[in-house]
Amino acid sequence: MKQFLLSLVFICCLPQSAFAQFPYGTTGLLHAPSADMQADKTIMLGGSYLHKSATPSEWYYETYNYYVNVTLLPWLEVAYTMTLFKGYAMGLKGTGSKYTSQDRHLDVRLRLWKEGWWREWTPQIVLGADDPSTATESTSFGEVGESGNGYWNRYYLVMTKHLYWKGNWGVHVGYAYNNRKYTPINRPTAGVNYQPELLPSLNLMADYDARACNVGFNYAVYGDILNLTAELYKCQYPSIGLYLKIHLE
């Protein structure tokens, strides 16, 4: 019993940081969602290089994004993300391979249940929506036609539970859905992350985002202010992101 109580104290002393999911500009794992939330009054500013395999099918070339993420309430997170388009992909003549436009999308995450509210073992639960209500053509809920957008559209419900064994482990299980014409989703998601006891600034991650298995890491370069995230999508295609985290008093 004494060892159990000491372990609980140690877990509370570990950094319980939540990490940015750089393709969406929200809190999460690499591509799969998590139920972790940023601390109240947190702002994140970030940008990423995205391999084409890690993007929706409309990007058949490597691209970049940038985003702003705001958690002004402990149970509500909102992000606005811009992903760059090349001119020739938009049918613009004379632009070559230059990035001339961008897709804009909104992301919202709502915490329904906080970890440990009822019992110590109860997980945290979050309901989320990425790129909702942006379709210009809809034949059913969330379906996007040939001239529609909603490229990053998905809805999800996810649970997260943290455990301690030589560091901080997070176990994440959820379900993601959309009805996109070209890249539909209707499958479970899962993932795990691990912050070693001896190096808590490093967060190792592996996830299944309802399409592919991915591995990567987040590293707090300067406290919890400047963070680097890198991944191998499908365990082979590299993407990388950098974000700044600001905690308002």
C-alpha positions as CSV (number, residue, x, y, z in Angstrom):
1,M,0.0,0.0,0.0
2,K,2.9,2.4,0.9
3,Q,4.5,1.7,-2.5
4,F,1.2,2.3,-4.3
5,L,0.8,5.7,-2.6
6,L,4.4,6.7,-3.4
7,S,3.8,5.8,-7.0
8,L,0.7,8.0,-7.2
9,V,2.6,10.9,-5.8
10,F,5.4,10.4,-8.3
11,I,2.9,10.3,-11.2
12,C,1.4,13.6,-10.1
13,C,4.9,15.1,-10.1
14,L,5.6,14.0,-13.7
15,P,5.0,16.5,-16.5
16,Q,1.5,15.7,-17.8
17,S,1.9,17.6,-21.0
18,A,-0.5,17.2,-23.9
19,F,1.0,17.2,-27.4
20,A,0.0,18.8,-30.7
21,Q,-1.2,16.6,-33.5
22,F,0.5,18.5,-36.3
23,P,-1.5,17.4,-39.4
24,Y,-4.7,18.8,-37.7
25,G,-3.2,21.5,-35.4
26,T,-5.0,19.9,-32.4
27,T,-4.0,18.0,-29.3
28,G,-3.5,14.3,-30.1
29,L,-1.1,11.6,-31.1
30,L,0.5,11.5,-34.5
31,H,-2.7,11.1,-36.6
32,A,-5.0,9.2,-34.2
33,P,-7.0,11.4,-31.7
34,S,-6.4,11.3,-28.0
35,A,-8.5,12.5,-25.1
36,D,-5.6,14.5,-23.6
37,M,-6.4,18.3,-23.3
38,Q,-4.1,21.3,-23.0
39,A,-4.0,23.2,-19.7
40,D,-6.5,26.0,-19.4
41,K,-5.5,29.2,-21.1
42,T,-3.0,27.6,-23.5
43,I,-2.3,28.9,-27.0
44,M,-0.3,26.9,-29.6
45,L,1.2,28.3,-32.8
46,G,2.8,25.8,-35.2
47,G,3.7,24.7,-38.7
48,S,4.6,21.4,-40.4
49,Y,6.0,19.7,-43.4
50,L,3.6,17.0,-44.5
51,H,4.5,14.1,-46.7
52,K,1.8,13.4,-49.4
53,S,1.0,10.0,-47.9
54,A,0.1,11.7,-44.6
55,T,-2.5,14.0,-46.2
56,P,-6.0,13.5,-47.8
57,S,-6.0,12.2,-51.4
58,E,-6.3,15.7,-52.9
59,W,-2.7,16.4,-52.0
60,Y,-0.6,14.3,-54.4
61,Y,2.5,16.3,-53.5
62,E,4.3,17.3,-50.3
63,T,2.9,20.3,-48.6
64,Y,3.0,22.5,-45.5
65,N,0.5,23.7,-42.9
66,Y,0.3,26.3,-40.1
67,Y,-2.2,26.7,-37.3
68,V,-3.3,28.4,-34.2
69,N,-4.9,26.5,-31.3
70,V,-6.6,27.9,-28.3
71,T,-7.7,26.3,-25.1
72,L,-9.3,29.1,-23.1
73,L,-11.5,26.7,-21.1
74,P,-10.2,23.4,-19.6
75,W,-12.9,21.4,-21.5
76,L,-12.9,23.2,-24.9
77,E,-10.2,23.4,-27.5
78,V,-10.5,25.2,-30.9
79,A,-8.0,25.2,-33.7
80,Y,-7.8,26.9,-37.1
81,T,-5.5,25.2,-39.6
82,M,-4.3,26.2,-43.1
83,T,-2.8,23.7,-45.5
84,L,-1.0,24.9,-48.7
85,F,-2.1,24.1,-52.2
86,K,0.1,24.3,-55.3
87,G,-1.2,26.4,-58.2
88,Y,-1.3,23.6,-60.9
89,A,-3.3,21.4,-58.5
90,M,-5.9,24.2,-58.5
91,G,-5.9,24.5,-62.2
92,L,-4.1,27.9,-62.2
93,K,-2.0,28.3,-65.3
94,G,1.5,29.8,-65.2
95,T,2.0,29.1,-61.5
96,G,4.2,26.0,-61.9
97,S,4.9,24.3,-58.6
98,K,4.5,27.4,-56.4
99,Y,2.1,27.3,-53.4
100,T,-0.5,29.8,-54.4
101,S,-3.5,28.9,-52.2
102,Q,-4.5,27.2,-49.0
103,D,-7.3,25.1,-47.5
104,R,-8.7,26.4,-44.2
105,H,-10.4,24.3,-41.7
106,L,-11.7,24.4,-38.1
107,D,-11.2,21.8,-35.4
108,V,-13.2,21.5,-32.2
109,R,-12.6,19.2,-29.2
110,L,-15.0,18.9,-26.2
111,R,-14.0,17.1,-23.0
112,L,-17.0,15.0,-21.8
113,W,-15.4,13.3,-18.9
114,K,-12.2,14.0,-16.9
115,E,-9.8,11.2,-16.1
116,G,-10.4,9.9,-12.6
117,W,-13.6,11.9,-11.9
118,W,-15.7,9.0,-10.6
119,R,-13.0,6.4,-9.8
120,E,-9.3,6.4,-10.2
121,W,-9.4,4.0,-13.1
122,T,-12.0,5.9,-15.2
123,P,-10.6,7.3,-18.5
124,Q,-10.9,10.8,-19.9
125,I,-13.4,11.1,-22.8
126,V,-13.3,13.7,-25.6
127,L,-15.7,14.3,-28.5
128,G,-14.1,15.9,-31.5
129,A,-14.8,17.3,-35.0
130,D,-12.2,18.2,-37.6
131,D,-13.1,20.3,-40.7
132,P,-16.9,20.0,-40.0
133,S,-19.6,21.5,-42.2
134,T,-17.3,22.6,-45.1
135,A,-18.8,20.5,-47.9
136,T,-20.2,22.4,-50.9
137,E,-22.0,19.3,-52.1
138,S,-23.8,16.9,-49.7
139,T,-25.9,13.9,-50.5
140,S,-25.9,12.6,-46.9
141,F,-24.5,13.7,-43.6
142,G,-20.8,14.6,-44.1
143,E,-20.5,13.2,-47.6
144,V,-18.4,15.4,-49.9
145,G,-18.9,15.3,-53.7
146,E,-16.3,15.8,-56.5
147,S,-16.4,19.6,-56.2
148,G,-16.7,19.7,-52.4
149,N,-14.0,20.3,-49.9
150,G,-14.0,19.1,-46.3
151,Y,-10.7,17.5,-47.0
152,W,-9.8,16.9,-43.4
153,N,-13.3,16.0,-42.3
154,R,-13.7,13.5,-39.5
155,Y,-15.7,13.1,-36.3
156,Y,-14.5,11.0,-33.3
157,L,-15.0,9.9,-29.8
158,V,-11.9,8.8,-27.9
159,M,-10.9,7.6,-24.4
160,T,-7.5,8.0,-22.8
161,K,-6.0,6.5,-19.6
162,H,-2.6,7.2,-18.1
163,L,-0.6,4.6,-16.3
164,Y,2.8,4.6,-14.6
165,W,5.6,2.1,-15.1
166,K,9.1,3.5,-15.4
167,G,7.6,6.6,-16.9
168,N,4.2,8.0,-18.0
169,W,2.2,5.8,-20.4
170,G,-0.9,6.9,-22.2
171,V,-3.4,4.4,-23.8
172,H,-5.9,5.8,-26.3
173,V,-8.8,4.1,-27.9
174,G,-11.5,5.7,-30.0
175,Y,-13.7,5.6,-33.1
176,A,-13.5,7.9,-36.1
177,Y,-16.1,8.5,-38.8
178,N,-16.6,10.5,-42.0
179,N,-18.5,9.9,-45.2
180,R,-16.1,11.5,-47.7
181,K,-16.4,10.2,-51.2
182,Y,-12.7,9.5,-51.7
183,T,-11.3,8.9,-48.2
184,P,-14.1,7.6,-46.0
185,I,-13.5,6.5,-42.4
186,N,-15.7,4.3,-40.3
187,R,-13.2,2.4,-38.0
188,P,-11.7,2.3,-34.5
189,T,-8.5,4.2,-33.7
190,A,-5.9,3.3,-31.1
191,G,-2.5,4.5,-29.9
192,V,0.0,4.6,-27.1
193,N,2.5,7.1,-25.9
194,Y,5.4,6.9,-23.5
195,Q,7.4,9.5,-21.6
196,P,10.4,7.9,-20.0
197,E,11.0,8.5,-16.4
198,L,14.6,9.6,-17.0
199,L,13.7,11.8,-20.0
200,P,10.2,13.2,-19.6
201,S,10.7,15.8,-22.3
202,L,10.6,13.0,-24.9
203,N,7.3,11.5,-25.8
204,L,7.3,8.3,-28.0
205,M,4.2,7.6,-29.9
206,A,2.6,4.9,-32.1
207,D,-0.9,4.9,-33.4
208,Y,-3.5,3.5,-35.8
209,D,-5.6,6.4,-37.2
210,A,-8.2,4.1,-38.9
211,R,-6.1,4.1,-42.1
212,A,-2.5,3.3,-41.2
213,C,0.0,2.5,-38.4
214,N,2.4,5.3,-37.6
215,V,5.4,5.9,-35.3
216,G,7.0,9.1,-34.1
217,F,7.9,11.3,-31.2
218,N,7.5,14.7,-29.7
219,Y,10.4,16.4,-28.0
220,A,10.2,19.5,-25.8
221,V,13.2,21.4,-27.0
222,Y,12.8,24.3,-24.5
223,G,10.7,23.4,-21.5
224,D,7.1,23.1,-22.6
225,I,7.4,26.1,-24.8
226,L,9.1,25.0,-28.0
227,N,8.3,21.5,-29.2
228,L,9.4,19.3,-32.1
229,T,7.2,16.5,-33.6
230,A,8.3,14.0,-36.2
231,E,6.7,10.9,-37.6
232,L,6.9,8.1,-40.1
233,Y,3.5,7.7,-41.6
234,K,2.8,4.0,-42.4
235,C,6.2,3.6,-40.6
236,Q,8.1,4.9,-43.7
237,Y,7.0,8.3,-44.9
238,P,8.5,11.3,-42.9
239,S,6.7,14.4,-41.7
240,I,7.9,17.0,-39.2
241,G,6.4,19.9,-37.3
242,L,7.4,22.6,-34.8
243,Y,5.1,24.5,-32.5
244,L,5.2,27.1,-29.8
245,K,3.1,26.7,-26.7
246,I,2.1,29.8,-24.7
247,H,0.5,29.5,-21.2
248,L,-1.5,32.6,-20.3
249,E,-1.9,33.5,-16.7
